[in-house]
Amino acid sequence: MMRTANPALNDKTFENLPTVFVKEEAMTIEGTVRKTGILLLLVLLPAAYVWDMLGSIEDLSSILPFLIGGLIGGIITSLVTVFKKQYSAITAPIYAICQGFVLGALSSIFEMQYPGIVLQAVVLTFGTAAGLLTAYASGWIHATENFKLGVFAATSGIMLVYLASIVLGFFGMNIPYIHESGVIGIGFSIFVVIIAALNLVLDFDFIERGAEAGAPKYMEWYGAFGLMVTLIWLYLEILRLLAKARGRK
């Protein structure tokens, strides 16, 4: 079983896909890595544009269209990608661009409140990803079934807490402590960051197994999309954690 908490890379991702026996037409790890690099670039370019625009105008209302439009576009393209994997070569780049606008807007807002926080979050995100990839490739971390089950259960619990927070927010209520800068709030964010990071290990394992299974070439784009989902989540959680830590000062 290939269990992962990533909604884009779950147990059924490779079901009902044709097995490719021609090497040039099959999914590879190297191809997925290259396409992940492309998606990262497509995230960074619009993010840099929004960042630069806010820096020159210093008006938060100017970035709201990018934030809202990016959120809506990201949700739509992610759903299309998940249900129509064969179109991921088109939808995954569009998703990356949409998320770039969102991340650029959110990062700018955090940076205005806590100068220097974005650079710290970026370094920690890529440092964590590189460290886990090295550990996974070296065999120091094994994605055993118990490991997958534990990460899956923890991620599901976090998603339920976030969903409950959103629903309660509509009624003017919130879950106490976890969104605050106190010890409990920071502890919760540390836990979430750890689980988000461990999801990268599951994604690495899942992509490796997909390549071994001879999945079609377009699944490289889909695998890269799945990695981007986790990386973006990890970055945002690290950003929230750093903001909480700064808020205690």
TIFI-726215 format. One line per 2 residues: number of its first residue (from 0); their letters; for each residue x, y, z of N, C-alpha, C. Coordinates in nm, 3 decimals. Each point is the difference from the previous one (the first is absolute). Example, Ala and Ser with C-alpha at 12.3 -4.5 7.8 and 13.67 -1.06 7.14 Angstrom:
0	AS	1.319:-0.569:0.780:-0.089:0.119:0.000:0.090:0.120:0.000 | -0.035:0.105:-0.072:0.082:0.119:0.006:-0.077:0.109:0.073
This chain:
0	MM	0.084:-0.119:0.000:-0.084:0.119:0.000:0.088:0.124:0.000 | -0.038:0.102:-0.078:0.075:0.124:-0.006:-0.082:0.108:0.068
2	RT	0.010:0.009:0.131:-0.082:0.093:0.076:0.074:0.133:0.014 | -0.069:0.110:-0.022:0.054:0.132:0.023:-0.113:0.093:0.037
4	AN	0.029:0.096:0.087:-0.103:0.094:0.042:-0.020:0.111:-0.101 | 0.089:0.014:-0.095:-0.015:0.102:-0.103:-0.124:-0.031:-0.083
6	PA	-0.097:0.092:-0.009:-0.122:-0.028:-0.075:0.025:-0.022:-0.148 | 0.112:0.050:-0.051:0.032:-0.019:-0.141:0.065:-0.134:-0.026
8	LN	0.069:-0.054:0.103:0.070:-0.127:-0.016:-0.052:-0.097:0.105 | -0.112:-0.065:-0.031:-0.057:-0.093:0.096:0.005:-0.143:-0.054
10	DK	-0.063:-0.092:0.074:0.007:-0.141:-0.035:-0.049:-0.031:-0.141 | -0.092:0.081:-0.051:-0.063:-0.033:-0.127:0.058:0.077:-0.119
12	TF	0.106:0.077:0.024:0.053:0.084:-0.106:0.040:-0.079:-0.123 | 0.067:-0.113:0.018:0.051:-0.076:-0.113:-0.093:-0.114:-0.042
14	EN	-0.121:-0.004:0.060:-0.095:-0.103:-0.042:-0.057:0.033:-0.138 | -0.024:-0.101:-0.077:-0.063:0.011:-0.133:0.083:0.081:-0.100
16	LP	0.130:0.015:0.029:0.090:0.064:-0.096:0.069:-0.107:-0.083 | 0.022:0.027:-0.129:0.069:-0.099:-0.083:0.146:-0.014:0.040
18	TV	0.051:-0.121:0.000:0.142:-0.023:0.026:0.078:0.018:-0.130 | 0.104:0.083:0.006:0.078:0.031:-0.120:0.125:-0.085:0.000
20	FV	0.025:-0.069:-0.111:0.115:-0.088:-0.009:0.114:0.062:-0.082 | -0.028:0.109:-0.070:0.104:0.071:-0.073:0.061:0.103:0.095
22	KE	0.129:-0.012:0.027:0.066:0.081:0.102:-0.019:0.149:-0.023 | 0.011:0.043:-0.125:-0.010:0.143:-0.032:-0.139:0.057:0.028
24	EA	-0.101:-0.087:0.009:-0.138:0.046:0.020:-0.048:-0.021:0.143 | 0.090:-0.043:0.088:-0.038:-0.031:0.138:0.046:0.108:0.097
26	MT	-0.067:0.009:0.111:0.035:0.093:0.106:0.135:-0.036:0.060 | 0.082:0.101:0.026:0.129:-0.021:0.066:0.015:0.098:0.116
28	IE	0.085:-0.034:0.093:0.027:0.090:0.112:0.070:0.127:-0.050 | 0.096:-0.018:-0.092:0.073:0.116:-0.053:-0.095:0.097:-0.070
30	GT	-0.093:-0.055:-0.079:-0.096:0.085:-0.069:-0.090:0.074:0.097 | -0.039:-0.066:0.107:-0.084:0.064:0.101:0.075:0.113:0.070
32	VR	0.128:-0.022:0.026:0.083:0.103:0.064:0.010:0.123:-0.091 | 0.022:-0.022:-0.130:0.010:0.113:-0.093:-0.131:0.078:-0.005
34	KT	-0.109:-0.070:-0.002:-0.130:0.068:-0.007:-0.034:0.070:0.131 | 0.048:-0.053:0.111:-0.016:0.069:0.127:0.075:0.133:-0.002
36	GI	0.120:-0.001:-0.059:0.076:0.123:-0.015:-0.073:0.104:-0.083 | -0.065:-0.046:-0.107:-0.078:0.091:-0.085:-0.115:0.061:0.080
38	LL	-0.070:-0.083:0.075:-0.113:0.050:0.080:0.047:0.098:0.107 | 0.115:-0.027:0.061:0.055:0.092:0.099:0.027:0.137:-0.062
40	LL	0.055:0.000:-0.121:0.027:0.125:-0.071:-0.131:0.074:-0.029 | -0.102:-0.076:-0.039:-0.130:0.060:-0.030:-0.069:0.054:0.126
42	VL	0.037:-0.051:0.115:-0.050:0.056:0.126:0.076:0.128:0.034 | 0.131:-0.003:-0.017:0.084:0.111:0.042:-0.022:0.126:-0.083
44	LP	-0.022:-0.014:-0.130:-0.012:0.118:-0.086:-0.121:0.088:0.037 | -0.122:-0.055:0.006:-0.113:0.085:0.041:0.010:0.045:0.145
46	AA	0.060:-0.083:0.087:0.018:0.040:0.139:0.091:0.123:0.008 | 0.107:-0.002:-0.079:0.092:0.114:-0.002:-0.068:0.125:-0.055
48	YV	-0.087:-0.018:-0.099:-0.072:0.113:-0.059:-0.089:0.068:0.104 | -0.079:-0.080:0.073:-0.090:0.056:0.101:0.082:0.064:0.113
50	WD	0.106:-0.066:0.038:0.088:0.052:0.106:0.056:0.136:-0.038 | 0.050:0.011:-0.124:0.058:0.126:-0.047:-0.107:0.110:-0.011
52	ML	-0.119:-0.041:-0.044:-0.108:0.097:-0.017:-0.041:0.059:0.134 | -0.015:-0.083:0.102:-0.039:0.050:0.131:0.111:0.086:0.060
54	GS	0.126:-0.039:-0.029:0.113:0.077:0.052:0.003:0.140:-0.054 | -0.046:0.018:-0.126:0.003:0.134:-0.060:-0.124:0.081:0.033
56	IE	-0.114:-0.068:0.018:-0.126:0.073:0.025:-0.031:0.009:0.150 | 0.033:-0.106:0.074:-0.026:-0.011:0.143:-0.149:0.016:0.032
58	DL	-0.083:-0.059:-0.085:-0.145:0.003:0.020:-0.053:-0.143:-0.007 | -0.044:-0.052:0.113:-0.044:-0.139:0.005:-0.117:-0.029:-0.093
60	SS	-0.085:0.100:-0.022:-0.116:-0.022:-0.088:0.043:-0.032:-0.143 | 0.120:0.040:-0.038:0.047:-0.022:-0.137:0.030:-0.147:-0.028
62	IL	0.025:-0.077:0.107:0.034:-0.141:-0.023:-0.118:-0.093:0.024 | -0.112:0.053:0.049:-0.116:-0.085:0.027:-0.050:-0.074:-0.125
64	PF	-0.007:0.066:-0.117:-0.044:-0.074:-0.120:0.090:-0.119:-0.031 | 0.130:0.015:0.022:0.092:-0.110:-0.025:-0.020:-0.113:0.102
66	LI	-0.025:0.039:0.125:-0.022:-0.099:0.105:-0.129:-0.078:-0.025 | -0.109:0.071:-0.024:-0.130:-0.066:-0.022:-0.001:-0.078:-0.130
68	GG	0.050:0.064:-0.107:0.004:-0.068:-0.130:0.089:-0.123:0.004 | 0.113:0.010:0.069:0.090:-0.114:0.012:-0.061:-0.114:0.078
70	LI	-0.072:0.035:0.108:-0.066:-0.104:0.081:-0.105:-0.075:-0.082 | -0.085:0.075:-0.070:-0.105:-0.063:-0.080:0.060:-0.082:-0.113
72	GG	0.097:0.059:-0.071:0.064:-0.072:-0.110:0.074:-0.124:0.048 | 0.065:0.011:0.117:0.072:-0.115:0.055:-0.091:-0.114:0.037
74	II	-0.116:0.033:0.059:-0.096:-0.105:0.037:-0.054:-0.070:-0.124 | -0.036:0.078:-0.101:-0.058:-0.057:-0.122:0.102:-0.090:-0.071
76	TS	0.121:0.053:-0.020:0.101:-0.077:-0.075:0.047:-0.122:0.078 | 0.003:0.009:0.134:0.040:-0.117:0.078:-0.104:-0.111:-0.013
78	LV	-0.127:0.036:0.002:-0.105:-0.100:-0.015:0.003:-0.064:-0.139 | 0.020:0.083:-0.102:0.009:-0.054:-0.136:0.120:-0.094:-0.012
80	TV	0.112:0.040:0.062:0.120:-0.083:-0.006:-0.021:-0.135:0.067 | -0.064:0.001:0.115:-0.022:-0.125:0.074:-0.092:-0.096:-0.077
82	FK	-0.105:0.055:-0.063:-0.097:-0.086:-0.066:0.032:-0.025:-0.148 | 0.085:0.083:-0.058:0.040:-0.019:-0.140:0.152:0.004:-0.009
84	KQ	0.062:-0.105:0.051:0.145:-0.004:0.008:0.069:0.015:-0.136 | -0.065:-0.046:-0.105:0.061:0.006:-0.133:0.018:0.142:-0.050
86	YS	-0.068:0.096:0.065:0.014:0.141:-0.039:0.097:0.075:0.092 | 0.070:-0.072:0.086:0.084:0.065:0.102:0.114:0.080:-0.060
88	AI	0.043:-0.030:-0.122:0.106:0.080:-0.063:-0.048:0.142:-0.025 | -0.131:0.019:-0.007:-0.058:0.134:-0.018:-0.047:0.057:0.133
90	TA	-0.072:-0.080:0.076:-0.062:0.051:0.123:0.102:0.023:0.113 | 0.103:-0.085:0.009:0.098:0.017:0.107:0.075:0.133:-0.012
92	PI	0.047:0.040:-0.119:0.063:0.133:-0.011:-0.096:0.114:0.033 | -0.127:-0.012:-0.042:-0.097:0.105:0.033:-0.020:0.008:0.151
94	YA	-0.008:-0.117:0.064:-0.012:-0.006:0.146:0.119:0.070:0.065 | 0.120:-0.026:-0.050:0.121:0.060:0.057:-0.004:0.152:-0.011
96	IC	-0.044:0.051:-0.115:-0.009:0.145:-0.019:-0.101:0.061:0.097 | -0.116:-0.065:0.013:-0.102:0.049:0.094:0.053:0.003:0.143
98	QG	0.070:-0.106:0.039:0.054:-0.005:0.135:0.111:0.103:0.019 | 0.070:0.032:-0.108:0.102:0.103:0.008:-0.060:0.134:0.039
100	FV	-0.115:0.034:-0.059:-0.067:0.125:0.035:-0.045:-0.002:0.147 | -0.053:-0.114:0.043:-0.045:-0.013:0.140:0.117:0.014:0.096
102	LG	0.107:-0.074:-0.028:0.116:0.003:0.089:0.066:0.138:0.001 | 0.003:0.064:-0.117:0.057:0.134:-0.006:-0.078:0.098:0.086
104	AL	-0.133:-0.010:-0.005:-0.085:0.089:0.079:0.014:-0.029:0.150 | -0.012:-0.127:0.037:0.009:-0.035:0.142:0.138:0.030:0.057
106	SS	0.103:-0.030:-0.079:0.136:0.027:0.047:0.022:0.149:0.022 | -0.056:0.081:-0.089:0.015:0.145:0.014:-0.066:0.050:0.127
108	IF	-0.117:-0.055:0.031:-0.071:0.041:0.121:0.079:-0.037:0.125 | 0.052:-0.122:0.003:0.081:-0.044:0.114:0.127:0.083:0.012
110	EM	0.062:0.032:-0.114:0.124:0.076:0.000:-0.021:0.141:0.053 | -0.114:0.060:-0.030:-0.030:0.133:0.051:-0.013:-0.001:0.152
112	QY	-0.051:-0.109:0.054:-0.016:-0.010:0.145:0.130:-0.039:0.069 | 0.073:-0.094:-0.064:0.122:-0.053:0.060:0.113:0.001:-0.104
114	PG	0.071:0.109:-0.013:0.107:0.010:-0.101:0.102:-0.114:0.011 | 0.032:-0.059:-0.115:0.099:-0.108:-0.004:-0.058:-0.139:0.015
116	IV	-0.131:-0.009:0.031:-0.059:-0.131:0.031:-0.011:-0.089:-0.124 | -0.022:0.062:-0.117:-0.018:-0.079:-0.122:0.128:-0.072:-0.039
118	LQ	0.112:0.070:0.005:0.128:-0.063:-0.033:0.028:-0.116:0.094 | -0.029:0.018:0.127:0.018:-0.108:0.096:-0.086:-0.120:-0.035
120	AV	-0.127:0.026:-0.036:-0.092:-0.109:-0.033:0.043:-0.074:-0.127 | 0.046:0.075:-0.099:0.045:-0.062:-0.125:0.121:-0.089:0.025
122	VL	0.097:0.051:0.075:0.122:-0.077:0.030:-0.035:-0.126:0.078 | -0.086:0.013:0.099:-0.039:-0.116:0.081:-0.078:-0.103:-0.083
124	TF	-0.085:0.048:-0.090:-0.079:-0.092:-0.083:0.090:-0.082:-0.091 | 0.086:0.067:-0.075:0.087:-0.072:-0.093:0.107:-0.080:0.074
126	GT	0.044:0.052:0.114:0.096:-0.076:0.080:-0.061:-0.129:0.053 | -0.125:0.009:0.046:-0.070:-0.119:0.049:-0.022:-0.101:-0.112
128	AA	-0.044:0.049:-0.117:-0.025:-0.089:-0.114:0.129:-0.068:-0.044 | 0.109:0.076:-0.008:0.128:-0.057:-0.042:0.050:-0.103:0.100
130	GL	-0.016:0.032:0.129:0.044:-0.094:0.103:-0.078:-0.130:-0.002 | -0.130:0.009:-0.018:-0.083:-0.121:-0.004:0.025:-0.081:-0.126
132	LT	0.021:0.069:-0.113:0.031:-0.070:-0.123:0.132:-0.076:0.013 | 0.099:0.063:0.062:0.129:-0.065:0.022:-0.014:-0.121:0.091
134	AY	-0.077:0.019:0.107:-0.021:-0.111:0.094:-0.075:-0.115:-0.066 | -0.098:0.033:-0.084:-0.076:-0.104:-0.069:0.086:-0.073:-0.102
136	AS	0.075:0.075:-0.080:0.085:-0.059:-0.103:0.111:-0.085:0.061 | 0.045:0.038:0.120:0.108:-0.074:0.066:-0.052:-0.120:0.078
138	GW	-0.131:-0.013:0.008:-0.058:-0.113:0.072:-0.009:0.020:0.149 | 0.023:0.125:0.047:-0.009:0.026:0.144:-0.144:0.004:0.046
140	IH	-0.090:0.035:-0.091:-0.143:0.002:0.031:-0.070:-0.098:-0.093 | -0.078:-0.090:0.056:-0.074:-0.098:-0.080:-0.149:0.026:0.015
142	AT	-0.069:0.008:-0.113:-0.144:0.022:0.002:-0.072:-0.134:0.020 | 0.009:-0.052:0.123:-0.066:-0.127:0.031:-0.151:0.024:0.009
144	EN	-0.076:-0.109:0.004:-0.145:0.013:0.007:-0.044:0.068:0.130 | 0.069:-0.031:0.110:-0.035:0.064:0.127:0.032:0.150:-0.004
146	FK	0.113:0.035:-0.065:0.037:0.140:-0.015:-0.106:0.072:-0.083 | -0.041:-0.060:-0.111:-0.102:0.061:-0.086:-0.132:0.016:0.073
148	LG	-0.038:-0.103:0.075:-0.127:0.005:0.072:0.001:0.110:0.105 | 0.113:0.014:0.071:0.011:0.103:0.103:-0.009:0.140:-0.057
150	VF	0.073:0.025:-0.112:-0.001:0.132:-0.063:-0.139:0.029:-0.058 | -0.060:-0.103:-0.059:-0.134:0.015:-0.057:-0.101:0.039:0.108
152	AA	0.006:-0.069:0.112:-0.093:0.027:0.110:0.021:0.141:0.056 | 0.126:0.039:0.020:0.030:0.132:0.054:-0.044:0.110:-0.096
154	TS	0.025:-0.019:-0.130:-0.039:0.100:-0.099:-0.152:0.014:-0.007 | -0.069:-0.112:0.005:-0.146:0.004:-0.002:-0.054:0.076:0.120
156	GI	0.061:-0.023:0.118:-0.042:0.071:0.120:0.022:0.151:-0.013 | 0.114:0.039:-0.058:0.029:0.143:-0.019:-0.102:0.062:-0.095
158	ML	-0.030:-0.070:-0.109:-0.097:0.053:-0.096:-0.138:0.016:0.064 | -0.038:-0.093:0.089:-0.129:0.011:0.069:-0.002:0.121:0.093
160	VY	0.112:0.025:0.068:0.009:0.117:0.089:-0.014:0.128:-0.082 | 0.070:0.007:-0.115:-0.008:0.118:-0.085:-0.141:0.019:-0.056
162	LA	-0.062:-0.111:-0.038:-0.137:0.008:-0.052:-0.095:0.050:0.108 | 0.017:-0.051:0.120:-0.084:0.044:0.112:0.021:0.149:0.028
164	SI	0.125:0.047:-0.013:0.030:0.141:0.022:-0.071:0.088:-0.102 | -0.002:-0.047:-0.125:-0.067:0.076:-0.106:-0.150:0.007:0.024
166	VL	-0.060:-0.115:0.034:-0.145:-0.005:0.024:-0.037:0.086:0.120 | 0.076:-0.012:0.109:-0.029:0.080:0.119:0.018:0.149:-0.027
168	GF	0.094:0.032:-0.092:0.024:0.140:-0.033:-0.121:0.067:-0.060 | -0.081:-0.076:-0.073:-0.122:0.055:-0.058:-0.101:0.042:0.107
170	FG	0.014:-0.058:0.118:-0.092:0.032:0.110:0.067:0.089:0.106 | 0.115:0.057:-0.037:0.068:0.091:0.091:0.070:-0.068:0.114
172	MN	0.027:-0.131:-0.012:0.069:-0.073:0.105:0.133:-0.053:-0.053 | 0.086:-0.040:0.090:0.126:-0.061:-0.042:0.047:-0.101:0.103
174	IP	0.088:-0.088:-0.041:0.059:-0.097:0.092:0.106:0.072:0.082 | -0.012:-0.002:0.132:0.092:0.078:0.084:0.144:-0.052:-0.006
176	YI	0.094:0.092:0.018:0.142:-0.026:0.020:0.080:-0.035:-0.126 | -0.052:-0.087:-0.087:0.086:-0.054:-0.106:0.040:0.104:-0.104
178	HE	-0.076:0.106:-0.015:0.033:0.104:-0.096:0.067:0.121:0.066 | 0.031:-0.012:0.128:0.059:0.110:0.075:0.150:-0.020:0.014
180	SG	0.067:0.101:0.056:0.146:-0.001:0.012:0.047:-0.058:0.133 | -0.089:-0.065:0.072:0.038:-0.061:0.126:0.074:-0.131:-0.020
182	VI	0.033:-0.064:0.110:0.075:-0.126:-0.004:-0.079:-0.107:-0.076 | -0.131:-0.007:0.024:-0.082:-0.101:-0.067:-0.006:0.028:-0.150
184	GI	-0.018:0.126:-0.038:-0.007:0.035:-0.141:0.129:-0.032:-0.074 | 0.113:0.035:0.062:0.130:-0.028:-0.062:0.025:-0.150:-0.005
186	GF	-0.035:-0.069:0.107:0.016:-0.146:0.002:-0.082:-0.066:-0.110 | -0.123:0.048:-0.019:-0.085:-0.055:-0.106:0.063:0.025:-0.136
188	SI	0.053:0.120:-0.023:0.062:0.031:-0.129:0.125:-0.085:-0.025 | 0.078:-0.024:0.105:0.118:-0.087:-0.015:-0.042:-0.140:-0.042
190	FV	-0.106:-0.049:0.064:-0.052:-0.133:-0.035:-0.045:-0.004:-0.146 | -0.072:0.104:-0.045:-0.050:0.004:-0.136:0.116:0.006:-0.100
192	VI	0.102:0.079:0.031:0.117:0.010:-0.088:0.068:-0.135:-0.014 | 0.013:-0.072:0.110:0.063:-0.133:-0.004:-0.080:-0.096:-0.087
194	IA	-0.131:0.001:0.016:-0.085:-0.089:-0.080:0.003:0.039:-0.147 | -0.002:0.130:-0.029:0.009:0.045:-0.140:0.131:-0.046:-0.062
196	AL	0.110:0.010:0.077:0.130:-0.042:-0.049:0.003:-0.151:-0.026 | -0.057:-0.077:0.091:-0.001:-0.146:-0.016:-0.083:-0.042:-0.121
198	NL	-0.097:0.083:-0.039:-0.076:-0.031:-0.120:0.088:0.001:-0.125 | 0.109:0.077:0.004:0.094:0.000:-0.112:0.062:-0.138:-0.019
200	VL	0.029:-0.066:0.112:0.057:-0.135:-0.009:-0.098:-0.094:-0.068 | -0.126:0.011:0.036:-0.103:-0.083:-0.063:-0.011:0.032:-0.149
202	DF	0.013:0.128:-0.035:-0.007:0.038:-0.141:0.118:-0.055:-0.078 | 0.121:0.007:0.058:0.118:-0.056:-0.067:-0.020:-0.150:-0.026
204	DF	-0.049:-0.069:0.102:-0.021:-0.144:-0.012:-0.106:-0.031:-0.105 | -0.105:0.080:-0.001:-0.109:-0.024:-0.092:0.044:0.019:-0.145
206	IE	0.077:0.106:-0.025:0.050:0.027:-0.136:0.097:-0.109:-0.044 | 0.083:-0.045:0.092:0.095:-0.107:-0.032:-0.075:-0.127:-0.040
208	RG	-0.104:-0.032:0.072:-0.078:-0.120:-0.031:-0.076:0.016:-0.132 | -0.046:0.121:-0.027:-0.068:0.024:-0.127:0.093:-0.020:-0.118
210	AE	0.125:0.047:0.014:0.098:-0.019:-0.106:0.033:-0.148:-0.018 | 0.010:-0.072:0.111:0.027:-0.144:-0.008:-0.115:-0.076:-0.065
212	AG	-0.121:0.053:0.017:-0.118:-0.068:-0.056:-0.017:0.029:-0.149 | 0.082:0.089:-0.056:-0.011:0.032:-0.143:-0.121:0.083:-0.033
214	AP	-0.029:0.101:0.085:-0.113:0.089:-0.026:0.026:0.084:-0.125 | -0.105:0.051:-0.064:0.017:0.081:-0.122:0.082:0.127:0.026
216	KY	0.059:0.054:-0.105:0.090:0.115:0.010:-0.068:0.121:0.062 | -0.130:0.021:-0.028:-0.066:0.119:0.054:-0.009:-0.002:0.153
218	ME	0.022:-0.118:0.060:-0.004:-0.009:0.145:0.120:0.068:0.065 | 0.102:0.032:-0.079:0.109:0.082:0.053:-0.052:0.137:0.041
220	WY	-0.085:0.058:-0.084:-0.060:0.128:0.033:-0.091:-0.014:0.122 | -0.071:-0.111:0.006:-0.091:-0.020:0.112:0.079:-0.020:0.131
222	GA	0.109:-0.075:-0.009:0.084:-0.019:0.118:0.061:0.131:0.047 | 0.043:0.083:-0.095:0.055:0.131:0.034:-0.107:0.088:0.064
224	FG	-0.121:-0.009:-0.051:-0.113:0.074:0.058:-0.022:-0.042:0.145 | 0.003:-0.130:0.025:-0.018:-0.049:0.136:0.106:0.052:0.095
226	LM	0.125:0.003:-0.047:0.108:0.053:0.083:-0.020:0.148:0.029 | -0.049:0.074:-0.101:-0.023:0.143:0.020:-0.107:0.023:0.107
228	VT	-0.103:-0.083:0.000:-0.105:0.014:0.100:0.060:-0.009:0.141 | 0.086:-0.098:0.021:0.061:-0.019:0.132:0.099:0.112:0.032
230	LI	0.082:0.040:-0.097:0.099:0.105:0.023:-0.067:0.133:0.037 | -0.109:0.032:-0.070:-0.072:0.124:0.030:-0.061:-0.006:0.139
232	WL	-0.057:-0.114:0.035:-0.056:-0.017:0.134:0.110:0.016:0.105 | 0.115:-0.062:-0.023:0.111:0.008:0.095:0.047:0.145:0.016
234	YL	0.014:0.072:-0.110:0.043:0.140:0.005:-0.096:0.085:0.081 | -0.129:-0.016:-0.025:-0.100:0.080:0.071:-0.001:-0.030:0.149
236	EI	0.019:-0.128:0.035:0.000:-0.037:0.142:0.125:0.053:0.069 | 0.113:-0.001:-0.069:0.122:0.056:0.058:-0.016:0.151:0.018
238	LR	-0.063:0.064:-0.097:-0.026:0.144:0.008:-0.088:0.032:0.122 | -0.103:-0.081:0.021:-0.089:0.019:0.115:0.076:-0.022:0.131
240	LL	0.084:-0.101:0.003:0.077:-0.030:0.121:0.094:0.115:0.035 | 0.071:0.051:-0.102:0.091:0.111:0.024:-0.075:0.126:0.046
242	AK	-0.119:0.022:-0.058:-0.080:0.116:0.039:-0.043:-0.012:0.146 | -0.039:-0.119:0.042:-0.040:-0.020:0.140:0.118:0.024:0.093
244	AR	0.117:-0.050:-0.041:0.119:0.018:0.083:0.036:0.148:0.010 | -0.013:0.074:-0.112:0.029:0.143:0.002:-0.103:0.074:0.086
246	GR	-0.124:-0.050:0.000:-0.107:0.066:0.073:0.017:-0.006:0.150 | 0.084:-0.090:0.048:0.023:-0.013:0.145:0.098:0.105:0.052
248	K	0.073:0.064:-0.092:0.104:0.095:0.043:-0.064:0.134:0.040
